[in-house]
């Protein structure tokens, strides 16, 4: 069964974030302590399994965009995480996919 566009984006988020987290975990303690990217990346993806298996958008996807994606966009940066520019593009793509009936529940317009 083919993945929906939403599922493809979630898969891409996991595809890049999980190896990054694993990689940073192999660094020495001082490097890990100084790297803040892992917090923001883990915070972004930790709730994806709740709705990633649903091909269409559900309430949780809107919550993800309103809470997790918004916090990531506002608090992280390309200086903090090398994954930031691509993750913001993925968030932007998710906003474009939100169905008309769920759009009124969005609390922000997404990344500019």
Backbone torsions as a table, in degrees:
resi	resn	phi	psi	omega
1	UNK	NA	130.8	-179.0
2	UNK	-72.5	147.6	177.6
3	UNK	-78.9	147.0	174.3
4	UNK	-74.1	164.3	177.0
5	UNK	-56.3	-39.6	177.8
6	UNK	-61.0	-47.3	-179.1
7	UNK	-64.1	-36.3	178.2
8	UNK	-63.0	-41.9	178.5
9	UNK	-66.0	-44.1	177.8
10	UNK	-61.3	-41.0	178.2
11	UNK	-61.1	-42.7	178.7
12	UNK	-62.4	-40.9	177.8
13	UNK	-58.5	-46.9	179.2
14	UNK	-67.4	-39.6	-177.8
15	UNK	-57.7	-37.6	-178.9
16	UNK	-91.8	-34.1	-174.7
17	UNK	-76.1	-45.4	-176.0
18	UNK	-61.1	-45.9	176.0
19	UNK	-63.5	-34.7	177.3
20	UNK	-61.6	-46.6	179.2
21	UNK	-62.4	-42.2	178.8
22	UNK	-63.5	-43.4	-179.3
23	UNK	-60.9	-49.1	-179.1
24	UNK	-62.5	-32.6	-179.6
25	UNK	-65.7	-16.0	179.0
26	UNK	-88.2	-9.3	-179.3
27	UNK	-71.6	163.5	174.7
28	UNK	-64.4	160.8	-174.4
29	UNK	-59.4	-37.3	-177.8
30	UNK	-68.2	-40.4	177.3
31	UNK	-65.8	-42.8	178.7
32	UNK	-61.8	-40.0	-179.3
33	UNK	-63.5	-36.5	-177.8
34	UNK	-83.1	-17.1	-177.4
35	UNK	-89.6	112.5	-179.4
36	UNK	-91.5	-7.2	-175.8
37	UNK	-61.5	-35.7	-175.6
38	UNK	-62.9	-37.0	178.0
39	UNK	-61.5	-50.6	-176.3
40	UNK	-67.3	-39.6	179.8
41	UNK	-68.5	-43.4	178.6
42	UNK	-65.9	-39.1	178.8
43	UNK	-63.4	-36.1	179.6
44	UNK	-65.3	-45.0	-170.0
45	UNK	-97.6	-8.6	-168.8
46	UNK	-63.4	-20.4	178.7
47	UNK	-104.4	4.3	-178.8
48	UNK	-57.4	-38.9	-178.6
49	UNK	-59.1	-20.2	-179.1
50	UNK	-58.9	-41.3	-176.4
51	UNK	-128.5	6.0	-176.9
52	UNK	-69.3	-18.6	179.7
53	UNK	-88.4	-6.1	174.6
54	UNK	-88.2	119.3	-177.3
55	UNK	-65.3	-33.6	-179.5
56	UNK	-98.5	164.1	177.7
57	UNK	-68.0	137.9	175.5
58	UNK	-127.0	174.9	-178.1
59	UNK	-53.0	-38.6	-178.4
60	UNK	-63.6	-33.8	178.2
61	UNK	-63.7	-39.6	177.0
62	UNK	-65.6	-42.7	176.4
63	UNK	-59.3	-44.6	178.6
64	UNK	-56.0	-46.2	-179.8
65	UNK	-66.8	-40.7	-178.3
66	UNK	-70.4	-34.6	-172.8
67	UNK	-105.8	-65.6	-172.5
68	UNK	-70.8	-48.1	-178.3
69	UNK	-65.9	-39.9	179.8
70	UNK	-64.1	-46.1	179.0
71	UNK	-61.0	-43.1	178.6
72	UNK	-60.0	-49.0	-178.0
73	UNK	-61.5	-39.6	-176.4
74	UNK	-80.5	-32.2	-171.5
75	UNK	-103.4	-25.3	179.9
76	UNK	-93.5	175.3	177.6
77	UNK	-162.3	170.7	177.5
78	UNK	-66.4	-24.5	176.9
79	UNK	-70.9	-35.1	-179.2
80	UNK	-80.4	-44.7	-176.3
81	UNK	-133.1	129.5	176.7
82	UNK	-65.2	-20.9	179.8
83	UNK	-82.0	-11.8	-173.0
84	UNK	-53.9	-51.7	-177.6
85	UNK	-58.3	-41.4	179.8
86	UNK	-71.2	-37.8	178.7
87	UNK	-65.0	-39.3	178.3
88	UNK	-64.6	-38.3	175.9
89	UNK	-62.5	-39.3	178.2
90	UNK	-66.8	-40.4	176.9
91	UNK	-62.6	-43.9	177.7
92	UNK	-59.0	-42.6	179.4
93	UNK	-65.0	-37.5	176.9
94	UNK	-63.6	-42.2	177.9
95	UNK	-58.4	-39.5	-179.7
96	UNK	-66.1	-23.3	-177.5
97	UNK	-91.0	-10.7	-177.4
98	UNK	-61.3	125.9	-179.3
99	UNK	-66.1	153.1	-176.5
100	UNK	-51.1	-42.9	-176.0
101	UNK	-68.5	-19.9	178.7
102	UNK	-98.8	-13.4	-177.7
103	UNK	-56.3	-38.4	179.0
104	UNK	-60.9	-19.1	-179.5
105	UNK	-84.5	-10.3	177.3
106	UNK	-70.8	134.6	-176.9
107	UNK	-100.2	0.2	175.1
108	UNK	-153.1	165.1	-173.9
109	UNK	-90.4	1.6	179.4
110	UNK	91.6	176.8	-179.8
111	UNK	-63.2	139.8	179.6
112	UNK	-81.1	NA	NA
